Every structure is written in structure tokens, then in C-alpha cells.
């Protein structure tokens, strides 16, 4: 099953699933519950750029909460392959943001000069339904 296919994202049976077409700023992982964070930029899904690896945990927590998990257990930056299409600038989230658009953008610029990707492991389920995307 490919990314974006609702069947590849099992939700707990007690939690209803919400589906919608992706909107700019939506996030997903390449695998669940651990994978590379990708962001919908309005036309395509792009891997999330990492410029400052010390600012990953808050951003990862925001991503996991968006996906119906309670928090991020583990984060790391991984090297992007030459074929990776990255979205930048990196977003730095604190503790309260509900989505990446509310997080501060680093001034490093949109080019993602370090060519590093954000890998996240999400854990725990929230009471609210996870959002899945129709393709």
C-alpha cells in the first residue's frame, strides 16, 4: 500500500477516521509509526528539511499530534538522497502548536543547505481521530 492510502494507516477501532484531500501544511510520515516527515506544499508531498538538529523534538511532537499520536518518542536527522525533494525552511515548534503553520520558520532559507531530513517515531494515541488523505 502506498503513502496516502487510508488502508496503510490503521487507527484504533474506537477512534473514527477522518479523510480529506491534503491541504498546504498537512504532514505525514513515509511509514507508521516511524518514518520521514513529509509536508504537503500545496501541490506535492515533500520531505521536511532539517537545518538545526537541536530544534527537532518540539517539531516532531507537533507532527505526531497532527497524526493522532500523543507525542514523538524519538527523532533524528538523516541524510537526504540526491533524489529527495525537500521543503524548507525548517519549522521550529514549542509545546502548544497544533500544526506546522503556527511554528516559527528558521531564517536559514528555503534551500535546505544541509540536505538532512526529519525522521520521527510517534507513540501513544490521542482521543481525537487521526487525519488521513484521499488521493
N, CA, C and O atoms as a DFTB+ gen file, in Angstrom:
540 C
 N C O
     1  1       0.834      -1.182       0.000
     2  2       0.000       0.000       0.000
     3  2       0.875       1.239       0.000
     4  3       1.864       1.296       0.730
     5  1       0.535       2.206      -0.786
     6  2       1.345       3.408      -0.918
     7  2       1.018       4.466       0.110
     8  3       0.019       4.375       0.824
     9  1       1.863       5.459       0.173
    10  2       1.640       6.587       1.071
    11  2       0.343       7.273       0.661
    12  3       0.090       7.484      -0.525
    13  1      -0.467       7.614       1.640
    14  2      -1.719       8.299       1.368
    15  2      -2.902       7.361       1.270
    16  3      -4.046       7.817       1.262
    17  1      -2.660       6.061       1.196
    18  2      -3.733       5.092       1.139
    19  2      -4.239       4.863       2.557
    20  3      -3.472       4.446       3.425
    21  1      -5.498       5.125       2.799
    22  2      -6.049       5.046       4.148
    23  2      -5.859       3.667       4.757
    24  3      -5.750       3.552       5.977
    25  1      -5.814       2.621       3.947
    26  2      -5.657       1.278       4.479
    27  2      -4.288       1.074       5.122
    28  3      -4.121       0.155       5.924
    29  1      -3.316       1.902       4.792
    30  2      -1.976       1.729       5.353
    31  2      -1.809       2.429       6.697
    32  3      -0.732       2.355       7.289
    33  1      -2.830       3.099       7.192
    34  2      -2.759       3.814       8.454
    35  2      -3.811       3.280       9.414
    36  3      -4.864       3.899       9.570
    37  1      -3.558       2.162      10.053
    38  2      -4.596       1.619      10.934
    39  2      -4.797       2.501      12.155
    40  3      -3.834       2.899      12.810
    41  1      -6.037       2.798      12.452
    42  2      -6.385       3.561      13.644
    43  2      -7.022       2.598      14.642
    44  3      -7.594       1.584      14.241
    45  1      -6.930       2.898      15.930
    46  2      -7.610       2.043      16.907
    47  2      -9.092       1.972      16.577
    48  3      -9.679       2.945      16.105
    49  1      -9.694       0.815      16.827
    50  2     -11.086       0.612      16.447
    51  2     -12.038       1.590      17.129
    52  3     -13.116       1.857      16.597
    53  1     -11.677       2.124      18.277
    54  2     -12.559       3.049      18.984
    55  2     -12.429       4.483      18.485
    56  3     -13.174       5.356      18.929
    57  1     -11.499       4.741      17.573
    58  2     -11.270       6.098      17.088
    59  2     -11.758       6.205      15.653
    60  3     -11.283       5.463      14.793
    61  1     -12.702       7.114      15.364
    62  2     -13.147       7.281      13.979
    63  2     -12.035       7.898      13.138
    64  3     -11.193       8.629      13.661
    65  1     -12.027       7.614      11.861
    66  2     -11.006       8.135      10.954
    67  2     -11.614       9.248      10.116
    68  3     -12.718       9.107       9.590
    69  1     -10.885      10.362       9.992
    70  2     -11.308      11.481       9.152
    71  2     -10.455      11.475       7.888
    72  3      -9.233      11.347       7.964
    73  1     -11.086      11.612       6.738
    74  2     -10.332      11.684       5.493
    75  2     -10.633      13.003       4.783
    76  3     -11.770      13.473       4.803
    77  1      -9.630      13.593       4.165
    78  2      -9.818      14.786       3.351
    79  2      -8.681      14.881       2.360
    80  3      -7.650      14.227       2.518
    81  1      -8.868      15.686       1.351
    82  2      -7.784      15.946       0.409
    83  2      -6.715      16.739       1.144
    84  3      -7.044      17.577       1.983
    85  1      -5.431      16.492       0.846
    86  2      -4.388      17.223       1.567
    87  2      -4.459      18.719       1.303
    88  3      -4.779      19.166       0.201
    89  1      -4.150      19.483       2.355
    90  2      -4.093      20.941       2.273
    91  2      -2.669      21.375       2.571
    92  3      -1.913      20.647       3.215
    93  1      -2.307      22.551       2.106
    94  2      -0.969      23.074       2.351
    95  2      -0.671      23.069       3.846
    96  3      -1.463      23.568       4.646
    97  1       0.473      22.504       4.218
    98  2       0.863      22.416       5.614
    99  2       0.527      21.094       6.277
   100  3       0.988      20.843       7.391
   101  1      -0.273      20.223       5.625
   102  2      -0.556      18.902       6.183
   103  2       0.737      18.103       6.252
   104  3       1.643      18.307       5.444
   105  1       0.819      17.201       7.210
   106  2       2.012      16.381       7.390
   107  2       1.652      14.907       7.362
   108  3       0.503      14.530       7.596
   109  1       2.647      14.076       7.073
   110  2       2.504      12.624       7.148
   111  2       3.907      12.033       7.277
   112  3       4.905      12.736       7.120
   113  1       3.969      10.749       7.561
   114  2       5.235      10.030       7.637
   115  2       5.308       9.041       6.477
   116  3       4.280       8.591       5.970
   117  1       6.521       8.709       6.064
   118  2       6.679       7.740       4.977
   119  2       6.305       6.335       5.421
   120  3       5.919       5.511       4.592
   121  1       6.411       6.045       6.721
   122  2       5.974       4.782       7.330
   123  2       5.393       5.132       8.689
   124  3       5.701       6.179       9.259
   125  1       4.553       4.248       9.199
   126  2       3.951       4.483      10.517
   127  2       4.271       3.338      11.449
   128  3       4.228       2.180      11.033
   129  1       4.588       3.626      12.689
   130  2       4.570       4.922      13.356
   131  2       5.901       5.674      13.276
   132  3       6.047       6.725      13.899
   133  1       6.880       5.151      12.518
   134  2       8.172       5.825      12.409
   135  2       8.538       5.998      10.944
   136  3       8.500       5.040      10.173
   137  1       8.893       7.220      10.559
   138  2       9.272       7.469       9.175
   139  2       9.750       8.892       8.971
   140  3       9.840       9.675       9.917
   141  1      10.051       9.213       7.734
   142  2      10.482      10.558       7.361
   143  2       9.250      11.460       7.319
   144  3       8.235      11.101       6.722
   145  1       9.338      12.627       7.952
   146  2       8.231      13.591       7.942
   147  2       8.149      14.252       6.571
   148  3       9.152      14.735       6.044
   149  1       6.949      14.270       5.999
   150  2       6.717      14.963       4.736
   151  2       5.605      15.985       4.923
   152  3       4.702      15.799       5.740
   153  1       5.684      17.060       4.158
   154  2       4.742      18.173       4.257
   155  2       4.135      18.406       2.885
   156  3       4.842      18.373       1.877
   157  1       2.822      18.644       2.837
   158  2       2.157      18.976       1.576
   159  2       2.332      20.468       1.338
   160  3       1.917      21.280       2.165
   161  1       2.944      20.839       0.210
   162  2       3.248      22.256      -0.057
   163  2       2.197      22.941      -0.926
   164  3       2.415      24.052      -1.410
   165  1       1.071      22.286      -1.121
   166  2       0.000      22.842      -1.954
   167  2      -0.128      22.114      -3.278
   168  3      -1.183      22.145      -3.910
   169  1       0.962      21.448      -3.705
   170  2       0.907      20.704      -4.963
   171  2       1.505      19.306      -4.848
   172  3       1.147      18.424      -5.629
   173  1       2.412      19.081      -3.887
   174  2       3.062      17.773      -3.752
   175  2       3.536      17.572      -2.318
   176  3       3.686      18.527      -1.555
   177  1       3.769      16.304      -1.966
   178  2       4.352      15.968      -0.672
   179  2       5.862      16.081      -0.790
   180  3       6.454      15.545      -1.727
   181  1       6.499      16.780       0.164
   182  2       7.949      16.973       0.132
   183  2       8.532      16.660       1.513
   184  3       7.916      16.935       2.543
   185  1       9.727      16.083       1.506
   186  2      10.398      15.747       2.760
   187  2      10.725      17.023       3.524
   188  3      11.061      18.049       2.932
   189  1      10.621      16.944       4.834
   190  2      10.847      18.108       5.673
   191  2      12.335      18.301       5.937
   192  3      13.032      17.376       6.355
   193  1      12.800      19.498       5.689
   194  2      14.202      19.876       5.825
   195  2      14.594      20.055       7.288
   196  3      13.801      20.539       8.096
   197  1      15.828      19.660       7.625
   198  2      16.391      19.900       8.955
   199  2      17.622      20.772       8.805
   200  3      18.610      20.354       8.202
   201  1      17.573      21.979       9.349
   202  2      18.728      22.871       9.368
   203  2      19.368      22.907      10.754
   204  3      20.584      23.055      10.871
   205  1      18.553      22.772      11.807
   206  2      19.036      22.822      13.179
   207  2      18.553      21.576      13.914
   208  3      17.392      21.501      14.317
   209  1      19.445      20.594      14.088
   210  2      19.026      19.325      14.687
   211  2      18.697      19.444      16.170
   212  3      18.127      18.519      16.748
   213  1      19.044      20.564      16.794
   214  2      18.741      20.750      18.204
   215  2      17.305      21.222      18.429
   216  3      16.857      21.325      19.571
   217  1      16.588      21.507      17.352
   218  2      15.216      22.016      17.468
   219  2      14.190      20.998      16.974
   220  3      13.098      21.378      16.553
   221  1      14.530      19.714      17.021
   222  2      13.664      18.697      16.418
   223  2      12.508      18.228      17.295
   224  3      11.427      17.964      16.771
   225  1      12.692      18.116      18.606
   226  2      11.689      17.458      19.446
   227  2      10.336      18.165      19.430
   228  3       9.304      17.511      19.284
   229  1      10.324      19.482      19.578
   230  2       9.047      20.201      19.558
   231  2       8.331      20.059      18.228
   232  3       7.113      19.887      18.187
   233  1       9.089      20.130      17.140
   234  2       8.513      19.971      15.806
   235  2       7.967      18.560      15.640
   236  3       6.868      18.375      15.117
   237  1       8.730      17.565      16.083
   238  2       8.284      16.175      15.986
   239  2       7.015      15.943      16.805
   240  3       6.117      15.234      16.350
   241  1       6.924      16.521      17.993
   242  2       5.715      16.386      18.808
   243  2       4.499      16.975      18.090
   244  3       3.418      16.387      18.112
   245  1       4.678      18.132      17.458
   246  2       3.580      18.757      16.718
   247  2       3.143      17.858      15.563
   248  3       1.946      17.685      15.336
   249  1       4.083      17.293      14.842
   250  2       3.766      16.388      13.732
   251  2       2.989      15.178      14.241
   252  3       1.955      14.821      13.676
   253  1       3.478      14.549      15.300
   254  2       2.808      13.361      15.830
   255  2       1.384      13.668      16.298
   256  3       0.470      12.880      16.057
   257  1       1.192      14.807      16.962
   258  2      -0.148      15.191      17.405
   259  2      -1.068      15.397      16.210
   260  3      -2.247      15.046      16.270
   261  1      -0.545      15.960      15.126
   262  2      -1.335      16.127      13.904
   263  2      -1.781      14.788      13.340
   264  3      -2.828      14.699      12.699
   265  1      -1.000      13.758      13.575
   266  2      -1.280      12.436      13.010
   267  2      -2.068      11.538      13.954
   268  3      -2.279      10.363      13.654
   269  1      -2.506      12.075      15.094
   270  2      -3.338      11.302      16.009
   271  2      -2.569      10.580      17.100
   272  3      -3.154       9.780      17.831
   273  1      -1.281      10.836      17.229
   274  2      -0.479      10.249      18.291
   275  2      -0.335      11.266      19.426
   276  3      -0.613      12.451      19.242
   277  1       0.097      10.799      20.593
   278  2       0.221      11.723      21.711
   279  2       1.523      12.524      21.670
   280  3       1.537      13.688      22.068
   281  1       2.631      11.913      21.189
   282  2       3.906      12.620      21.153
   283  2       4.938      11.841      20.347
   284  3       4.690      10.716      19.912
   285  1       6.092      12.458      20.157
   286  2       7.214      11.810      19.473
   287  2       8.131      11.185      20.506
   288  3       8.572      11.858      21.437
   289  1       8.419       9.906      20.349
   290  2       9.327       9.213      21.254
   291  2      10.779       9.438      20.848
   292  3      11.659       9.554      21.701
   293  1      11.022       9.499      19.557
   294  2      12.392       9.557      19.065
   295  2      12.422      10.407      17.797
   296  3      11.523      10.319      16.961
   297  1      13.457      11.225      17.660
   298  2      13.662      11.988      16.429
   299  2      15.135      11.912      16.044
   300  3      16.008      11.739      16.895
   301  1      15.389      12.043      14.764
   302  2      16.770      12.178      14.305
   303  2      16.758      12.800      12.924
   304  3      15.749      12.777      12.220
   305  1      17.893      13.351      12.554
   306  2      18.027      13.861      11.201
   307  2      18.812      12.833      10.402
   308  3      19.804      12.290      10.890
   309  1      18.378      12.564       9.189
   310  2      19.031      11.583       8.323
   311  2      19.412      12.256       7.016
   312  3      18.771      13.216       6.589
   313  1      20.447      11.751       6.393
   314  2      20.922      12.339       5.149
   315  2      19.919      12.098       4.030
   316  3      19.393      10.996       3.871
   317  1      19.667      13.141       3.265
   318  2      18.754      13.043       2.123
   319  2      19.505      12.476       0.925
   320  3      20.667      12.810       0.694
   321  1      18.843      11.632       0.180
   322  2      19.429      11.158      -1.064
   323  2      19.393      12.264      -2.103
   324  3      18.693      13.262      -1.931
   325  1      20.130      12.091      -3.157
   326  2      20.199      13.132      -4.197
   327  2      18.858      13.349      -4.883
   328  3      18.617      14.412      -5.455
   329  1      17.972      12.336      -4.829
   330  2      16.677      12.454      -5.490
   331  2      15.609      13.102      -4.602
   332  3      14.496      13.352      -5.067
   333  1      15.923      13.373      -3.359
   334  2      14.938      13.917      -2.427
   335  2      14.537      15.339      -2.817
   336  3      15.378      16.177      -3.141
   337  1      13.233      15.583      -2.777
   338  2      12.703      16.924      -2.981
   339  2      12.330      17.457      -1.609
   340  3      11.423      16.934      -0.961
   341  1      13.023      18.489      -1.166
   342  2      12.864      18.982       0.193
   343  2      12.005      20.231       0.243
   344  3      11.955      21.012      -0.707
   345  1      11.330      20.402       1.372
   346  2      10.597      21.625       1.622
   347  2      11.287      22.328       2.787
   348  3      11.641      21.689       3.778
   349  1      11.473      23.597       2.674
   350  2      12.126      24.384       3.724
   351  2      11.416      25.714       3.797
   352  3      10.553      25.968       2.957
   353  1      11.709      26.550       4.712
   354  2      12.679      26.363       5.770
   355  2      12.152      25.440       6.871
   356  3      10.954      25.170       6.947
   357  1      13.053      24.965       7.712
   358  2      12.664      24.128       8.835
   359  2      11.740      24.915       9.752
   360  3      11.935      26.113       9.960
   361  1      10.752      24.254      10.290
   362  2       9.846      24.852      11.270
   363  2      10.281      24.441      12.667
   364  3      10.609      23.277      12.899
   365  1      10.284      25.383      13.596
   366  2      10.653      25.111      14.980
   367  2       9.417      25.329      15.836
   368  3       8.894      26.439      15.926
   369  1       8.959      24.256      16.460
   370  2       7.745      24.304      17.269
   371  2       8.094      24.230      18.740
   372  3       9.074      23.593      19.127
   373  1       7.282      24.889      19.562
   374  2       7.430      24.810      21.018
   375  2       6.603      23.656      21.535
   376  3       6.794      22.517      21.108
   377  1       5.691      23.927      22.443
   378  2       4.879      22.853      23.014
   379  2       3.410      22.942      22.645
   380  3       2.707      21.933      22.714
   381  1       2.919      24.114      22.256
   382  2       1.489      24.269      22.109
   383  2       0.937      24.321      20.690
   384  3      -0.282      24.338      20.517
   385  1       1.783      24.348      19.680
   386  2       1.268      24.497      18.314
   387  2       0.495      23.247      17.881
   388  3       0.884      22.116      18.171
   389  1      -0.601      23.490      17.184
   390  2      -1.429      22.379      16.695
   391  2      -1.015      21.941      15.297
   392  3      -1.310      20.815      14.897
   393  1      -0.337      22.808      14.545
   394  2       0.136      22.420      13.220
   395  2       1.383      23.214      12.869
   396  3       1.710      24.197      13.534
   397  1       2.079      22.785      11.822
   398  2       3.362      23.391      11.465
   399  2       3.254      24.843      11.031
   400  3       4.212      25.602      11.176
   401  1       2.104      25.242      10.502
   402  2       1.973      26.626      10.039
   403  2       2.060      27.614      11.203
   404  3       2.357      28.789      10.990
   405  1       1.804      27.152      12.433
   406  2       1.890      28.012      13.611
   407  2       3.301      28.048      14.202
   408  3       3.562      28.812      15.132
   409  1       4.199      27.238      13.676
   410  2       5.569      27.158      14.192
   411  2       6.465      28.181      13.497
   412  3       6.215      28.568      12.355
   413  1       7.502      28.606      14.193
   414  2       8.444      29.590      13.661
   415  2       9.304      28.967      12.561
   416  3       9.782      27.842      12.703
   417  1       9.495      29.697      11.471
   418  2      10.376      29.253      10.390
   419  2      11.785      29.753      10.671
   420  3      11.980      30.927      10.989
   421  1      12.765      28.867      10.556
   422  2      14.155      29.291      10.714
   423  2      14.544      30.185       9.557
   424  3      14.003      30.055       8.459
   425  1      15.465      31.078       9.790
   426  2      15.884      32.027       8.767
   427  2      16.861      31.437       7.753
   428  3      17.325      32.148       6.861
   429  1      17.177      30.160       7.874
   430  2      18.176      29.548       7.008
   431  2      17.779      29.578       5.538
   432  3      18.634      29.446       4.663
   433  1      16.512      29.749       5.265
   434  2      16.066      29.851       3.882
   435  2      15.468      28.566       3.351
   436  3      15.573      27.512       3.978
   437  1      14.841      28.660       2.195
   438  2      14.101      27.526       1.654
   439  2      14.954      26.483       0.931
   440  3      14.415      25.483       0.457
   441  1      16.266      26.688       0.834
   442  2      17.074      25.772       0.034
   443  2      17.530      24.525       0.773
   444  3      18.002      23.583       0.135
   445  1      17.408      24.485       2.074
   446  2      17.798      23.332       2.884
   447  2      19.241      22.940       2.585
   448  3      19.501      21.852       2.070
   449  1      20.158      23.811       2.904
   450  2      21.554      23.643       2.520
   451  2      22.223      22.400       3.092
   452  3      23.185      21.905       2.505
   453  1      21.740      21.876       4.227
   454  2      22.387      20.708       4.821
   455  2      21.895      19.388       4.233
   456  3      22.518      18.351       4.460
   457  1      20.819      19.401       3.503
   458  2      20.260      18.198       2.872
   459  2      20.020      17.086       3.889
   460  3      20.404      15.937       3.672
   461  1      19.377      17.447       5.008
   462  2      19.035      16.499       6.056
   463  2      17.517      16.442       6.179
   464  3      16.834      17.448       5.992
   465  1      16.991      15.255       6.495
   466  2      15.559      15.022       6.631
   467  2      15.213      14.713       8.081
   468  3      16.051      14.229       8.841
   469  1      13.976      14.997       8.455
   470  2      13.495      14.723       9.802
   471  2      12.837      13.342       9.844
   472  3      11.858      13.092       9.141
   473  1      13.385      12.445      10.677
   474  2      12.773      11.146      10.920
   475  2      12.152      11.169      12.303
   476  3      12.782      11.618      13.261
   477  1      10.916      10.685      12.417
   478  2      10.144      10.778      13.653
   479  2       9.561       9.417      14.000
   480  3       9.122       8.678      13.118
   481  1       9.558       9.086      15.294
   482  2       8.824       7.923      15.784
   483  2       7.729       8.433      16.710
   484  3       8.015       9.015      17.756
   485  1       6.475       8.214      16.325
   486  2       5.324       8.663      17.108
   487  2       4.804       7.519      17.975
   488  3       4.836       6.354      17.578
   489  1       4.325       7.875      19.165
   490  2       3.783       6.875      20.091
   491  2       2.516       7.398      20.746
   492  3       2.247       8.599      20.752
   493  1       1.735       6.458      21.303
   494  2       0.522       6.810      22.019
   495  2      -0.555       7.314      21.081
   496  3      -0.253       7.933      20.061
   497  1      -1.800       7.056      21.415
   498  2      -2.903       7.537      20.587
   499  2      -3.702       8.569      21.349
   500  3      -3.925       8.446      22.553
   501  1      -4.132       9.592      20.623
   502  2      -4.991      10.613      21.206
   503  2      -6.438      10.162      21.066
   504  3      -6.742       9.227      20.325
   505  1      -7.312      10.831      21.779
   506  2      -8.737      10.523      21.695
   507  2      -9.336      11.004      20.384
   508  3     -10.313      10.430      19.904
   509  1      -8.757      12.065      19.790
   510  2      -9.320      12.571      18.547
   511  2      -8.870      11.730      17.367
   512  3      -7.835      11.065      17.417
   513  1      -9.656      11.768      16.313
   514  2      -9.392      10.937      15.147
   515  2      -8.178      11.425      14.368
   516  3      -7.984      12.629      14.204
   517  1      -7.360      10.488      13.887
   518  2      -6.259      10.903      13.009
   519  2      -6.817      11.348      11.666
   520  3      -7.905      10.936      11.262
   521  1      -6.069      12.183      10.994
   522  2      -6.488      12.664       9.671
   523  2      -5.765      11.859       8.616
   524  3      -4.543      11.715       8.666
   525  1      -6.515      11.330       7.658
   526  2      -5.949      10.608       6.534
   527  2      -6.308      11.348       5.266
   528  3      -7.254      12.136       5.243
   529  1      -5.552      11.096       4.207
   530  2      -5.737      11.855       2.986
   531  2      -6.312      10.999       1.890
   532  3      -5.906       9.852       1.704
   533  1      -7.263      11.557       1.161
   534  2      -7.777      10.938      -0.050
   535  2      -6.815      11.263      -1.167
   536  3      -6.314      12.385      -1.238
   537  1      -6.545      10.326      -2.027
   538  2      -5.690      10.601      -3.183
   539  2      -6.454      10.380      -4.461
   540  3      -5.904      10.560      -5.547
